[in-house]
Amino acid sequence: MLVLARKPNQSIIIGDDIEIRVVDIKGDQVKIGITAPKQISVHRKEIYEEIQAANIEASKAKGETDLDNLSKIIVKKKKK
């Protein structure tokens, strides 16, 4: 892990296109701003973990999928 000290309005760059800037420091809270391309998702860690857990649960779901339903519709139309 790289640990850096930064002051307000200072930033770090990750790769060529991600910037993390210290916006404000009050007491034990640091506000940061993140500039990244739209195709890169940026989430707080706890939200990211909730998304991952929801995705795992969704992948375990049983029953028909939209693809199954679409296949049945196509088969019915071909028979007509």
A tleap script that builds the chain and sets N, CA, C and O, in Angstrom:
source leaprc.protein.ff14SB
mol = sequence {
  NMET LEU VAL LEU ALA ARG LYS PRO ASN GLN
  SER ILE ILE ILE GLY ASP ASP ILE GLU ILE
  ARG VAL VAL ASP ILE LYS GLY ASP GLN VAL
  LYS ILE GLY ILE THR ALA PRO LYS GLN ILE
  SER VAL HIE ARG LYS GLU ILE TYR GLU GLU
  ILE GLN ALA ALA ASN ILE GLU ALA SER LYS
  ALA LYS GLY GLU THR ASP LEU ASP ASN LEU
  SER LYS ILE ILE VAL LYS LYS LYS LYS CLYS
}
set mol.1.N position { 0.849 -1.172 0.000 }
set mol.1.CA position { 0.000 0.000 0.000 }
set mol.1.C position { 0.896 1.236 0.000 }
set mol.1.O position { 1.844 1.336 0.780 }
set mol.2.N position { 0.583 2.155 -0.872 }
set mol.2.CA position { 1.279 3.432 -0.930 }
set mol.2.C position { 0.551 4.406 -0.020 }
set mol.2.O position { -0.661 4.574 -0.148 }
set mol.3.N position { 1.257 5.047 0.889 }
set mol.3.CA position { 0.657 6.033 1.785 }
set mol.3.C position { 1.292 7.383 1.476 }
set mol.3.O position { 2.514 7.532 1.505 }
set mol.4.N position { 0.438 8.366 1.179 }
set mol.4.CA position { 0.907 9.702 0.828 }
set mol.4.C position { 0.287 10.733 1.762 }
set mol.4.O position { -0.849 10.569 2.207 }
set mol.5.N position { 1.021 11.782 2.056 }
set mol.5.CA position { 0.464 12.914 2.803 }
set mol.5.C position { 0.111 14.002 1.791 }
set mol.5.O position { 0.918 14.333 0.921 }
set mol.6.N position { -1.075 14.546 1.905 }
set mol.6.CA position { -1.533 15.611 1.010 }
set mol.6.C position { -2.213 16.687 1.840 }
set mol.6.O position { -2.770 16.399 2.900 }
set mol.7.N position { -2.170 17.908 1.371 }
set mol.7.CA position { -2.848 19.028 2.007 }
set mol.7.C position { -4.080 19.371 1.175 }
set mol.7.O position { -4.203 18.909 0.041 }
set mol.8.N position { -5.002 20.181 1.725 }
set mol.8.CA position { -6.180 20.569 0.927 }
set mol.8.C position { -5.769 21.154 -0.431 }
set mol.8.O position { -4.799 21.903 -0.545 }
set mol.9.N position { -6.538 20.786 -1.439 }
set mol.9.CA position { -6.340 21.187 -2.839 }
set mol.9.C position { -5.149 20.516 -3.512 }
set mol.9.O position { -4.847 20.826 -4.664 }
set mol.10.N position { -4.466 19.607 -2.824 }
set mol.10.CA position { -3.429 18.821 -3.474 }
set mol.10.C position { -4.066 17.518 -3.949 }
set mol.10.O position { -5.093 17.092 -3.421 }
set mol.11.N position { -3.456 16.898 -4.937 }
set mol.11.CA position { -4.055 15.683 -5.491 }
set mol.11.C position { -2.989 14.657 -5.825 }
set mol.11.O position { -1.789 14.929 -5.782 }
set mol.12.N position { -3.471 13.469 -6.159 }
set mol.12.CA position { -2.621 12.409 -6.697 }
set mol.12.C position { -3.262 11.949 -8.001 }
set mol.12.O position { -4.465 12.117 -8.204 }
set mol.13.N position { -2.476 11.384 -8.856 }
set mol.13.CA position { -2.950 10.885 -10.146 }
set mol.13.C position { -2.724 9.383 -10.192 }
set mol.13.O position { -1.651 8.894 -9.839 }
set mol.14.N position { -3.750 8.653 -10.634 }
set mol.14.CA position { -3.648 7.201 -10.817 }
set mol.14.C position { -3.759 6.946 -12.312 }
set mol.14.O position { -4.738 7.335 -12.950 }
set mol.15.N position { -2.758 6.297 -12.856 }
set mol.15.CA position { -2.747 6.087 -14.309 }
set mol.15.C position { -2.663 7.439 -15.001 }
set mol.15.O position { -2.031 8.370 -14.502 }
set mol.16.N position { -3.306 7.531 -16.151 }
set mol.16.CA position { -3.287 8.785 -16.910 }
set mol.16.C position { -4.548 9.608 -16.720 }
set mol.16.O position { -4.583 10.777 -17.106 }
set mol.17.N position { -5.596 9.015 -16.126 }
set mol.17.CA position { -6.872 9.712 -16.184 }
set mol.17.C position { -7.714 9.685 -14.913 }
set mol.17.O position { -8.907 9.986 -14.964 }
set mol.18.N position { -7.120 9.331 -13.771 }
set mol.18.CA position { -7.858 9.359 -12.512 }
set mol.18.C position { -7.123 10.296 -11.558 }
set mol.18.O position { -5.936 10.124 -11.283 }
set mol.19.N position { -7.859 11.294 -11.060 }
set mol.19.CA position { -7.286 12.247 -10.116 }
set mol.19.C position { -8.068 12.184 -8.808 }
set mol.19.O position { -9.298 12.203 -8.802 }
set mol.20.N position { -7.336 12.109 -7.708 }
set mol.20.CA position { -7.955 12.140 -6.381 }
set mol.20.C position { -7.420 13.383 -5.682 }
set mol.20.O position { -6.216 13.525 -5.469 }
set mol.21.N position { -8.351 14.291 -5.325 }
set mol.21.CA position { -7.971 15.574 -4.740 }
set mol.21.C position { -8.520 15.693 -3.324 }
set mol.21.O position { -9.668 15.335 -3.062 }
set mol.22.N position { -7.691 16.199 -2.414 }
set mol.22.CA position { -8.148 16.497 -1.057 }
set mol.22.C position { -8.918 17.815 -1.142 }
set mol.22.O position { -8.349 18.860 -1.458 }
set mol.23.N position { -10.223 17.751 -0.855 }
set mol.23.CA position { -11.078 18.928 -0.963 }
set mol.23.C position { -11.111 19.700 0.357 }
set mol.23.O position { -11.048 20.930 0.362 }
set mol.24.N position { -11.210 18.976 1.477 }
set mol.24.CA position { -11.338 19.636 2.768 }
set mol.24.C position { -10.928 18.675 3.882 }
set mol.24.O position { -11.070 17.459 3.752 }
set mol.25.N position { -10.427 19.227 4.955 }
set mol.25.CA position { -10.102 18.437 6.140 }
set mol.25.C position { -10.717 19.151 7.339 }
set mol.25.O position { -10.414 20.314 7.606 }
set mol.26.N position { -11.586 18.438 8.058 }
set mol.26.CA position { -12.189 18.985 9.275 }
set mol.26.C position { -12.106 17.913 10.352 }
set mol.26.O position { -12.754 16.871 10.248 }
set mol.27.N position { -11.313 18.167 11.381 }
set mol.27.CA position { -11.165 17.187 12.452 }
set mol.27.C position { -10.617 15.880 11.912 }
set mol.27.O position { -9.555 15.845 11.290 }
set mol.28.N position { -11.362 14.793 12.161 }
set mol.28.CA position { -10.906 13.480 11.703 }
set mol.28.C position { -11.559 13.061 10.390 }
set mol.28.O position { -11.515 11.888 10.020 }
set mol.29.N position { -12.166 14.018 9.683 }
set mol.29.CA position { -12.828 13.704 8.416 }
set mol.29.C position { -12.111 14.402 7.267 }
set mol.29.O position { -11.803 15.592 7.334 }
set mol.30.N position { -11.854 13.637 6.216 }
set mol.30.CA position { -11.211 14.166 5.020 }
set mol.30.C position { -12.194 14.031 3.870 }
set mol.30.O position { -12.721 12.944 3.633 }
set mol.31.N position { -12.449 15.118 3.153 }
set mol.31.CA position { -13.306 15.064 1.964 }
set mol.31.C position { -12.403 15.020 0.748 }
set mol.31.O position { -11.485 15.826 0.594 }
set mol.32.N position { -12.694 14.042 -0.123 }
set mol.32.CA position { -11.898 13.915 -1.339 }
set mol.32.C position { -12.814 14.038 -2.546 }
set mol.32.O position { -14.000 13.713 -2.490 }
set mol.33.N position { -12.240 14.510 -3.621 }
set mol.33.CA position { -12.935 14.562 -4.904 }
set mol.33.C position { -12.229 13.629 -5.861 }
set mol.33.O position { -11.000 13.549 -5.870 }
set mol.34.N position { -13.002 12.926 -6.665 }
set mol.34.CA position { -12.422 11.955 -7.595 }
set mol.34.C position { -12.876 12.308 -9.008 }
set mol.34.O position { -14.073 12.417 -9.276 }
set mol.35.N position { -11.927 12.482 -9.893 }
set mol.35.CA position { -12.217 12.713 -11.304 }
set mol.35.C position { -11.738 11.482 -12.064 }
set mol.35.O position { -10.559 11.127 -12.026 }
set mol.36.N position { -12.687 10.833 -12.761 }
set mol.36.CA position { -12.355 9.613 -13.498 }
set mol.36.C position { -13.234 9.546 -14.741 }
set mol.36.O position { -14.298 10.165 -14.774 }
set mol.37.N position { -12.811 8.805 -15.764 }
set mol.37.CA position { -13.645 8.631 -16.951 }
set mol.37.C position { -14.989 7.990 -16.582 }
set mol.37.O position { -15.078 7.235 -15.614 }
set mol.38.N position { -16.021 8.294 -17.354 }
set mol.38.CA position { -17.363 7.778 -17.071 }
set mol.38.C position { -17.421 6.258 -17.053 }
set mol.38.O position { -18.244 5.695 -16.332 }
set mol.39.N position { -16.583 5.578 -17.814 }
set mol.39.CA position { -16.640 4.116 -17.876 }
set mol.39.C position { -16.022 3.451 -16.646 }
set mol.39.O position { -16.084 2.229 -16.512 }
set mol.40.N position { -15.432 4.232 -15.754 }
set mol.40.CA position { -14.859 3.680 -14.522 }
set mol.40.C position { -15.821 3.957 -13.376 }
set mol.40.O position { -16.147 5.110 -13.094 }
set mol.41.N position { -16.272 2.898 -12.720 }
set mol.41.CA position { -17.178 3.035 -11.581 }
set mol.41.C position { -16.389 3.481 -10.359 }
set mol.41.O position { -15.295 2.985 -10.089 }
set mol.42.N position { -16.966 4.429 -9.626 }
set mol.42.CA position { -16.356 4.900 -8.386 }
set mol.42.C position { -17.418 4.782 -7.297 }
set mol.42.O position { -18.470 5.417 -7.381 }
set mol.43.N position { -17.144 3.971 -6.275 }
set mol.43.CA position { -18.096 3.750 -5.179 }
set mol.43.C position { -17.362 3.800 -3.849 }
set mol.43.O position { -16.164 3.523 -3.786 }
set mol.44.N position { -18.074 4.150 -2.791 }
set mol.44.CA position { -17.543 3.936 -1.450 }
set mol.44.C position { -17.419 2.431 -1.263 }
set mol.44.O position { -18.195 1.671 -1.842 }
set mol.45.N position { -16.461 1.996 -0.469 }
set mol.45.CA position { -16.206 0.560 -0.329 }
set mol.45.C position { -17.432 -0.194 0.165 }
set mol.45.O position { -17.733 -1.274 -0.344 }
set mol.46.N position { -18.153 0.355 1.155 }
set mol.46.CA position { -19.313 -0.365 1.692 }
set mol.46.C position { -20.407 -0.523 0.634 }
set mol.46.O position { -21.111 -1.534 0.621 }
set mol.47.N position { -20.556 0.457 -0.247 }
set mol.47.CA position { -21.544 0.354 -1.334 }
set mol.47.C position { -21.080 -0.687 -2.352 }
set mol.47.O position { -21.881 -1.490 -2.829 }
set mol.48.N position { -19.797 -0.674 -2.680 }
set mol.48.CA position { -19.237 -1.659 -3.607 }
set mol.48.C position { -19.475 -3.079 -3.100 }
set mol.48.O position { -19.859 -3.963 -3.866 }
set mol.49.N position { -19.244 -3.291 -1.794 }
set mol.49.CA position { -19.448 -4.619 -1.222 }
set mol.49.C position { -20.918 -5.028 -1.269 }
set mol.49.O position { -21.220 -6.201 -1.487 }
set mol.50.N position { -21.837 -4.080 -1.068 }
set mol.50.CA position { -23.267 -4.389 -1.176 }
set mol.50.C position { -23.639 -4.766 -2.606 }
set mol.50.O position { -24.427 -5.687 -2.822 }
set mol.51.N position { -23.081 -4.066 -3.570 }
set mol.51.CA position { -23.342 -4.376 -4.980 }
set mol.51.C position { -22.838 -5.779 -5.305 }
set mol.51.O position { -23.530 -6.556 -5.963 }
set mol.52.N position { -21.631 -6.098 -4.842 }
set mol.52.CA position { -21.068 -7.429 -5.103 }
set mol.52.C position { -21.925 -8.519 -4.478 }
set mol.52.O position { -22.175 -9.548 -5.107 }
set mol.53.N position { -22.382 -8.302 -3.236 }
set mol.53.CA position { -23.224 -9.293 -2.565 }
set mol.53.C position { -24.542 -9.470 -3.312 }
set mol.53.O position { -25.018 -10.595 -3.468 }
set mol.54.N position { -25.132 -8.377 -3.771 }
set mol.54.CA position { -26.385 -8.457 -4.525 }
set mol.54.C position { -26.173 -9.199 -5.840 }
set mol.54.O position { -27.033 -9.978 -6.253 }
set mol.55.N position { -25.058 -8.973 -6.492 }
set mol.55.CA position { -24.760 -9.673 -7.747 }
set mol.55.C position { -24.598 -11.176 -7.511 }
set mol.55.O position { -25.052 -11.986 -8.320 }
set mol.56.N position { -23.956 -11.543 -6.416 }
set mol.56.CA position { -23.789 -12.964 -6.096 }
set mol.56.C position { -25.142 -13.603 -5.842 }
set mol.56.O position { -25.412 -14.700 -6.332 }
set mol.57.N position { -25.998 -12.925 -5.078 }
set mol.57.CA position { -27.344 -13.449 -4.805 }
set mol.57.C position { -28.152 -13.581 -6.093 }
set mol.57.O position { -28.855 -14.572 -6.290 }
set mol.58.N position { -28.051 -12.590 -6.959 }
set mol.58.CA position { -28.796 -12.634 -8.212 }
set mol.58.C position { -28.325 -13.792 -9.089 }
set mol.58.O position { -29.126 -14.405 -9.794 }
set mol.59.N position { -27.035 -14.090 -9.045 }
set mol.59.CA position { -26.523 -15.185 -9.871 }
set mol.59.C position { -26.968 -16.551 -9.339 }
set mol.59.O position { -26.974 -17.535 -10.078 }
set mol.60.N position { -27.339 -16.608 -8.060 }
set mol.60.CA position { -27.809 -17.855 -7.466 }
set mol.60.C position { -29.303 -18.067 -7.667 }
set mol.60.O position { -29.814 -19.162 -7.428 }
set mol.61.N position { -30.002 -17.032 -8.101 }
set mol.61.CA position { -31.458 -17.116 -8.247 }
set mol.61.C position { -31.824 -18.212 -9.242 }
set mol.61.O position { -31.201 -18.348 -10.295 }
set mol.62.N position { -32.843 -18.990 -8.891 }
set mol.62.CA position { -33.303 -20.060 -9.767 }
set mol.62.C position { -34.584 -19.608 -10.454 }
set mol.62.O position { -35.245 -18.663 -10.023 }
set mol.63.N position { -34.905 -20.287 -11.499 }
set mol.63.CA position { -36.101 -19.934 -12.239 }
set mol.63.C position { -35.738 -19.534 -13.656 }
set mol.63.O position { -34.580 -19.590 -14.070 }
set mol.64.N position { -36.744 -19.137 -14.368 }
set mol.64.CA position { -36.517 -18.780 -15.763 }
set mol.64.C position { -35.851 -17.423 -15.863 }
set mol.64.O position { -36.138 -16.510 -15.089 }
set mol.65.N position { -34.969 -17.311 -16.819 }
set mol.65.CA position { -34.313 -16.039 -17.085 }
set mol.65.C position { -35.016 -15.359 -18.247 }
set mol.65.O position { -35.843 -15.975 -18.919 }
set mol.66.N position { -34.701 -14.122 -18.484 }
set mol.66.CA position { -35.252 -13.416 -19.632 }
set mol.66.C position { -34.865 -14.127 -20.928 }
set mol.66.O position { -35.642 -14.149 -21.883 }
set mol.67.N position { -33.666 -14.705 -20.961 }
set mol.67.CA position { -33.220 -15.428 -22.153 }
set mol.67.C position { -34.076 -16.670 -22.379 }
set mol.67.O position { -34.407 -16.991 -23.520 }
set mol.68.N position { -34.439 -17.375 -21.301 }
set mol.68.CA position { -35.321 -18.535 -21.424 }
set mol.68.C position { -36.670 -18.114 -22.004 }
set mol.68.O position { -37.197 -18.756 -22.913 }
set mol.69.N position { -37.217 -17.029 -21.467 }
set mol.69.CA position { -38.509 -16.541 -21.948 }
set mol.69.C position { -38.428 -16.112 -23.406 }
set mol.69.O position { -39.338 -16.397 -24.184 }
set mol.70.N position { -37.365 -15.439 -23.782 }
set mol.70.CA position { -37.185 -15.007 -25.161 }
set mol.70.C position { -37.089 -16.212 -26.088 }
set mol.70.O position { -37.661 -16.206 -27.178 }
set mol.71.N position { -36.371 -17.240 -25.663 }
set mol.71.CA position { -36.245 -18.452 -26.477 }
set mol.71.C position { -37.608 -19.091 -26.722 }
set mol.71.O position { -37.895 -19.533 -27.834 }
set mol.72.N position { -38.444 -19.141 -25.692 }
set mol.72.CA position { -39.781 -19.722 -25.839 }
set mol.72.C position { -40.627 -18.919 -26.812 }
set mol.72.O position { -41.361 -19.502 -27.611 }
set mol.73.N position { -40.542 -17.608 -26.766 }
set mol.73.CA position { -41.306 -16.752 -27.673 }
set mol.73.C position { -40.862 -16.990 -29.111 }
set mol.73.O position { -41.697 -17.081 -30.011 }
set mol.74.N position { -39.558 -17.092 -29.332 }
set mol.74.CA position { -39.034 -17.304 -30.684 }
set mol.74.C position { -39.489 -18.660 -31.222 }
set mol.74.O position { -39.880 -18.764 -32.384 }
set mol.75.N position { -39.441 -19.686 -30.394 }
set mol.75.CA position { -39.869 -21.026 -30.818 }
set mol.75.C position { -41.358 -20.991 -31.194 }
set mol.75.O position { -41.740 -21.566 -32.213 }
set mol.76.N position { -42.188 -20.342 -30.406 }
set mol.76.CA position { -43.620 -20.260 -30.691 }
set mol.76.C position { -43.881 -19.544 -32.003 }
set mol.76.O position { -44.742 -19.956 -32.780 }
set mol.77.N position { -43.135 -18.465 -32.254 }
set mol.77.CA position { -43.331 -17.699 -33.506 }
set mol.77.C position { -42.893 -18.511 -34.729 }
set mol.77.O position { -43.504 -18.411 -35.793 }
set mol.78.N position { -41.831 -19.316 -34.575 }
set mol.78.CA position { -41.353 -20.122 -35.685 }
set mol.78.C position { -42.372 -21.216 -36.029 }
set mol.78.O position { -42.499 -21.598 -37.192 }
set mol.79.N position { -43.094 -21.717 -35.027 }
set mol.79.CA position { -44.079 -22.783 -35.265 }
set mol.79.C position { -45.296 -22.252 -36.000 }
set mol.79.O position { -45.984 -23.032 -36.659 }
set mol.80.N position { -45.590 -20.984 -35.921 }
set mol.80.CA position { -46.777 -20.399 -36.579 }
set mol.80.C position { -46.603 -20.234 -38.025 }
set mol.80.O position { -47.511 -19.758 -38.706 }
savepdb mol mol.pdb
quit
